[in-house]
Amino acid sequence: MDEIVKKLAGLGLPGIILVILTATSGGSSAAVAAALTAVGGPFGILGGIALLGLITVVGDAIAGFGIEAILKAVYKERSKTESLSFLSKEIQDLPISEELKLKLKDELSPIIIT
């Protein structure tokens, strides 16, 4: 899972969108590729086709670990190089449930031991 998380974190927001699309597509790689190319994803149609392999790997990771675990790991990885306020705003704008948004933000919050 660590390698997948690093690759998705390297993609930034498009990697997060890829995870969400893969989770909501019901396992259809073609649906995800079509969605990515329809919204003008990276490199257009060729980019959508190139991502088919990654979509399969992401789908397997989601099936094995769950979307919450994957998103938490990706945001934790991204927090090493990006500001927490930027990531928090990005999470707020994602098309996911409020409950999952809170869990992701809690994961990013530094733990304060008193």
C-alpha positions as CSV (number, residue, x, y, z in Angstrom):
1,M,0.0,0.0,0.0
2,D,2.9,2.4,0.7
3,E,4.0,2.5,-2.9
4,I,0.4,3.2,-4.1
5,V,0.0,5.9,-1.5
6,K,3.3,7.6,-2.6
7,K,2.3,7.5,-6.3
8,L,-1.2,9.0,-5.5
9,A,0.3,11.6,-3.2
10,G,2.7,12.6,-6.0
11,L,-0.3,13.3,-8.2
12,G,-1.8,15.7,-5.6
13,L,-5.5,16.5,-6.0
14,P,-5.9,14.5,-9.2
15,G,-4.7,11.5,-7.3
16,I,-7.4,12.1,-4.6
17,I,-10.0,12.6,-7.4
18,L,-8.8,9.3,-8.9
19,V,-9.4,7.5,-5.6
20,I,-12.9,8.9,-5.2
21,L,-13.8,8.2,-8.8
22,T,-12.5,4.6,-8.5
23,A,-14.4,4.0,-5.3
24,T,-17.7,5.4,-6.7
25,S,-17.5,3.7,-10.1
26,G,-18.4,0.2,-8.8
27,G,-15.2,-1.3,-10.1
28,S,-15.5,-0.1,-13.7
29,S,-12.1,1.1,-15.0
30,A,-13.8,2.2,-18.2
31,A,-16.2,4.5,-16.2
32,V,-13.3,6.1,-14.4
33,A,-11.3,6.6,-17.6
34,A,-14.3,8.1,-19.3
35,A,-14.9,10.5,-16.4
36,L,-11.3,11.6,-16.5
37,T,-11.2,12.2,-20.2
38,A,-14.6,13.9,-20.1
39,V,-13.4,16.5,-17.7
40,G,-10.2,17.0,-19.6
41,G,-8.0,15.0,-17.2
42,P,-4.2,15.2,-17.5
43,F,-3.1,14.7,-21.1
44,G,-6.7,14.2,-22.4
45,I,-7.7,10.8,-23.8
46,L,-4.2,9.5,-23.9
47,G,-3.8,10.3,-20.2
48,G,-7.1,8.6,-19.4
49,I,-5.9,5.4,-21.2
50,A,-2.5,5.6,-19.5
51,L,-4.2,5.7,-16.1
52,L,-6.1,2.5,-16.7
53,G,-3.4,0.4,-15.0
54,L,-3.2,2.8,-12.0
55,I,-7.0,2.7,-11.7
56,T,-6.9,-1.1,-11.4
57,V,-4.2,-0.9,-8.7
58,V,-6.2,1.8,-6.8
59,G,-9.4,-0.2,-7.1
60,D,-7.6,-3.2,-5.6
61,A,-6.2,-1.1,-2.7
62,I,-9.6,0.4,-2.0
63,A,-11.1,-3.1,-1.9
64,G,-8.4,-4.3,0.4
65,F,-8.0,-1.3,2.8
66,G,-11.1,0.9,2.2
67,I,-11.3,4.4,0.9
68,E,-10.9,6.0,4.3
69,A,-7.6,4.3,4.9
70,I,-6.3,5.1,1.4
71,L,-7.3,8.8,1.7
72,K,-5.9,9.2,5.2
73,A,-2.6,7.7,4.0
74,V,-2.4,9.9,0.9
75,Y,-3.1,13.0,2.9
76,K,-0.6,12.0,5.6
77,E,2.0,11.6,2.9
78,R,1.1,14.9,1.3
79,S,1.3,16.7,4.7
80,K,5.1,16.1,4.6
81,T,5.4,18.6,1.7
82,E,2.3,20.7,1.7
83,S,0.8,23.1,4.3
84,L,-1.9,21.8,6.5
85,S,-4.2,24.8,5.8
86,F,-4.0,24.1,2.1
87,L,-4.8,20.4,2.6
88,S,-7.6,21.2,5.0
89,K,-9.3,23.5,2.4
90,E,-8.8,20.9,-0.3
91,I,-10.5,18.3,1.9
92,Q,-13.4,20.7,2.6
93,D,-14.0,21.0,-1.2
94,L,-14.0,17.2,-1.9
95,P,-17.2,15.5,-3.0
96,I,-17.3,13.2,0.0
97,S,-19.4,12.9,3.2
98,E,-18.9,15.4,6.0
99,E,-18.0,12.5,8.3
100,L,-15.1,11.4,6.1
101,K,-14.0,15.1,5.8
102,L,-13.8,15.3,9.6
103,K,-11.9,12.1,9.8
104,L,-9.4,13.3,7.2
105,K,-8.9,16.6,8.9
106,D,-8.5,14.9,12.3
107,E,-5.8,12.7,10.7
108,L,-3.9,15.8,9.7
109,S,-4.2,17.6,13.0
110,P,-1.1,17.4,15.1
111,I,-1.5,15.5,18.3
112,I,-1.1,17.6,21.3
113,I,0.0,15.8,24.4
114,T,-0.5,17.8,27.7
